[in-house]
């Protein structure tokens, strides 16, 4: 687990999910939704430039 500045940590599964979402992504954004100090949702919006 990786500890962040607030003392909370991300699980290996959460880190693996973020890593897989970033693979091959050129343009876009990843939104992490936190509730009660825990990640409850991760959204990925990818843009394809023509």
N, CA, C and O atoms as a DFTB+ gen file, in Angstrom:
200 C
 N C O
     1  1       0.829      -1.192       0.000
     2  2       0.000       0.000       0.000
     3  2       0.868       1.249       0.000
     4  3       1.921       1.297       0.636
     5  1       0.402       2.255      -0.727
     6  2       1.087       3.537      -0.781
     7  2       0.366       4.503       0.150
     8  3      -0.857       4.630       0.084
     9  1       1.111       5.182       1.014
    10  2       0.494       6.130       1.937
    11  2       0.554       7.519       1.342
    12  3       1.599       7.950       0.854
    13  1      -0.581       8.230       1.382
    14  2      -0.608       9.579       0.853
    15  2      -0.387      10.597       1.965
    16  3      -0.168      10.206       3.112
    17  1      -0.438      11.882       1.660
    18  2      -0.110      12.937       2.626
    19  2      -1.060      12.971       3.816
    20  3      -0.668      13.391       4.905
    21  1      -2.309      12.532       3.624
    22  2      -3.268      12.578       4.732
    23  2      -3.166      11.351       5.623
    24  3      -3.933      11.214       6.575
    25  1      -2.230      10.459       5.327
    26  2      -2.043       9.274       6.148
    27  2      -2.871       8.085       5.698
    28  3      -2.725       6.988       6.237
    29  1      -3.748       8.293       4.706
    30  2      -4.554       7.197       4.186
    31  2      -3.768       6.489       3.098
    32  3      -2.837       7.062       2.532
    33  1      -4.129       5.260       2.803
    34  2      -3.368       4.501       1.830
    35  2      -4.267       3.939       0.738
    36  3      -5.464       3.732       0.936
    37  1      -3.663       3.698      -0.411
    38  2      -4.347       3.072      -1.535
    39  2      -3.979       1.594      -1.556
    40  3      -2.828       1.229      -1.314
    41  1      -4.948       0.757      -1.842
    42  2      -4.664      -0.672      -1.910
    43  2      -3.932      -0.984      -3.211
    44  3      -3.928      -0.182      -4.145
    45  1      -3.321      -2.144      -3.256
    46  2      -2.641      -2.573      -4.482
    47  2      -3.632      -2.686      -5.630
    48  3      -3.288      -2.409      -6.779
    49  1      -4.845      -3.087      -5.330
    50  2      -5.884      -3.203      -6.360
    51  2      -6.239      -1.831      -6.938
    52  3      -6.406      -1.688      -8.149
    53  1      -6.355      -0.826      -6.068
    54  2      -6.657       0.524      -6.539
    55  2      -5.516       1.081      -7.381
    56  3      -5.753       1.709      -8.413
    57  1      -4.285       0.855      -6.948
    58  2      -3.131       1.305      -7.729
    59  2      -3.067       0.591      -9.075
    60  3      -2.744       1.210     -10.088
    61  1      -3.370      -0.696      -9.095
    62  2      -3.362      -1.465     -10.345
    63  2      -4.449      -0.948     -11.285
    64  3      -4.232      -0.856     -12.493
    65  1      -5.609      -0.612     -10.739
    66  2      -6.700      -0.069     -11.555
    67  2      -6.297       1.257     -12.182
    68  3      -6.508       1.471     -13.375
    69  1      -5.718       2.149     -11.384
    70  2      -5.268       3.443     -11.911
    71  2      -4.195       3.252     -12.978
    72  3      -4.218       3.920     -14.012
    73  1      -3.264       2.349     -12.730
    74  2      -2.201       2.081     -13.696
    75  2      -2.766       1.568     -15.015
    76  3      -2.334       1.999     -16.083
    77  1      -3.721       0.657     -14.949
    78  2      -4.291       0.095     -16.177
    79  2      -5.088       1.151     -16.944
    80  3      -5.107       1.137     -18.175
    81  1      -5.743       2.064     -16.228
    82  2      -6.485       3.134     -16.901
    83  2      -5.545       4.108     -17.608
    84  3      -5.895       4.663     -18.649
    85  1      -4.373       4.313     -17.055
    86  2      -3.412       5.251     -17.653
    87  2      -2.671       4.663     -18.854
    88  3      -2.172       5.411     -19.695
    89  1      -2.594       3.353     -18.942
    90  2      -1.859       2.701     -20.027
    91  2      -2.473       3.071     -21.379
    92  3      -3.661       2.844     -21.608
    93  1      -1.673       3.631     -22.257
    94  2      -2.106       3.948     -23.613
    95  2      -2.993       5.174     -23.730
    96  3      -3.440       5.501     -24.829
    97  1      -3.253       5.849     -22.647
    98  2      -4.112       7.037     -22.685
    99  2      -3.282       8.241     -23.096
   100  3      -2.267       8.544     -22.468
   101  1      -3.716       8.938     -24.165
   102  2      -2.987      10.114     -24.629
   103  2      -3.650      11.402     -24.164
   104  3      -2.966      12.317     -23.706
   105  1      -4.974      11.486     -24.276
   106  2      -5.716      12.681     -23.886
   107  2      -6.941      12.250     -23.086
   108  3      -7.606      11.274     -23.434
   109  1      -7.228      12.965     -22.042
   110  2      -8.423      12.665     -21.263
   111  2      -8.214      12.959     -19.804
   112  3      -7.287      13.670     -19.417
   113  1      -9.104      12.390     -18.988
   114  2      -8.981      12.611     -17.557
   115  2      -9.501      11.399     -16.795
   116  3     -10.346      10.642     -17.273
   117  1      -8.964      11.249     -15.599
   118  2      -9.420      10.213     -14.684
   119  2      -9.922      10.938     -13.441
   120  3      -9.201      11.739     -12.847
   121  1     -11.163      10.650     -13.053
   122  2     -11.783      11.273     -11.896
   123  2     -11.926      10.235     -10.797
   124  3     -12.469       9.153     -11.018
   125  1     -11.437      10.570      -9.617
   126  2     -11.536       9.674      -8.468
   127  2     -12.540      10.278      -7.500
   128  3     -12.374      11.414      -7.055
   129  1     -13.579       9.522      -7.174
   130  2     -14.624       9.987      -6.270
   131  2     -14.406       9.340      -4.907
   132  3     -14.309       8.119      -4.784
   133  1     -14.331      10.195      -3.885
   134  2     -14.042       9.747      -2.525
   135  2     -15.240      10.049      -1.633
   136  3     -15.820      11.132      -1.700
   137  1     -15.598       9.091      -0.808
   138  2     -16.672       9.281       0.167
   139  2     -16.218       8.695       1.492
   140  3     -15.773       7.549       1.547
   141  1     -16.327       9.464       2.545
   142  2     -15.893       9.041       3.877
   143  2     -14.443       8.580       3.885
   144  3     -14.088       7.636       4.590
   145  1     -13.599       9.256       3.091
   146  2     -12.181       8.942       3.065
   147  2     -11.803       7.706       2.270
   148  3     -10.653       7.270       2.321
   149  1     -12.758       7.127       1.530
   150  2     -12.479       5.921       0.742
   151  2     -12.883       6.140      -0.704
   152  3     -13.888       6.789      -0.993
   153  1     -12.085       5.590      -1.607
   154  2     -12.415       5.669      -3.025
   155  2     -13.627       4.791      -3.287
   156  3     -13.621       3.597      -2.984
   157  1     -14.679       5.400      -3.859
   158  2     -15.870       4.618      -4.165
   159  2     -16.094       4.469      -5.667
   160  3     -16.846       3.598      -6.103
   161  1     -15.431       5.332      -6.465
   162  2     -15.635       5.265      -7.906
   163  2     -14.455       5.895      -8.629
   164  3     -13.881       6.880      -8.163
   165  1     -14.100       5.320      -9.770
   166  2     -13.065       5.876     -10.637
   167  2     -13.661       5.959     -12.032
   168  3     -14.093       4.946     -12.583
   169  1     -13.689       7.159     -12.610
   170  2     -14.209       7.377     -13.952
   171  2     -13.074       7.745     -14.892
   172  3     -12.148       8.462     -14.512
   173  1     -13.152       7.251     -16.117
   174  2     -12.158       7.586     -17.137
   175  2     -12.878       8.188     -18.329
   176  3     -13.808       7.589     -18.869
   177  1     -12.448       9.379     -18.740
   178  2     -12.963      10.028     -19.934
   179  2     -11.780      10.190     -20.883
   180  3     -10.835      10.922     -20.590
   181  1     -11.839       9.515     -22.001
   182  2     -10.727       9.559     -22.948
   183  2     -11.164      10.280     -24.205
   184  3     -12.262      10.054     -24.715
   185  1     -10.300      11.148     -24.702
   186  2     -10.576      11.888     -25.913
   187  2      -9.717      11.343     -27.046
   188  3      -8.546      11.017     -26.853
   189  1     -10.302      11.252     -28.201
   190  2      -9.568      10.804     -29.383
   191  2      -9.491      11.978     -30.356
   192  3     -10.505      12.434     -30.885
   193  1      -8.284      12.450     -30.577
   194  2      -8.075      13.590     -31.477
   195  2      -8.002      13.088     -32.906
   196  3      -7.312      12.116     -33.213
   197  1      -8.734      13.778     -33.773
   198  2      -8.735      13.420     -35.203
   199  2      -7.923      14.401     -35.995
   200  3      -7.807      14.265     -37.213
